[in-house]
Amino acid sequence: MKNEACDCERKNGNVIFACSGSSDVGELTDLVARKLNKEGIGEMHCLAKLNAGSISEIKGLAGAKTLVIDGCDMECGKKLMNNRGLSDFIHLRLSDLGI
């Protein structure tokens, strides 16, 4: 695995968070987010950093189109966003797609 710098700087207004979890679908959410990031569709941001209360991470979402990807029915990413008072995001749950 390459040791690359964090790619958390927003470039095009789209932000992606993925709950990487500890399951196969969690791994898939991470891969999907990284692919969207690599293709320039949005910038993958760190869900753990957001959970840690990073004020700059939270303020950085202002005006952004935000996608939160969860793998399973636990919806940890969605719950984390809601617990931080954030509700303006698109939520995708891979288990809804039959995965």
PyMOL commands that set and color helices and strands:
alter all, ss='L'
color gray80, all
select helices_A, chain A and resi 24-38+47-51+55-59+76-83+94-97
alter helices_A, ss='H'
color red, helices_A
select strands_A, chain A and resi 14-18+43-44+65-70+90-93
alter strands_A, ss='S'
color yellow, strands_A
deselect
rebuild
show_as cartoon
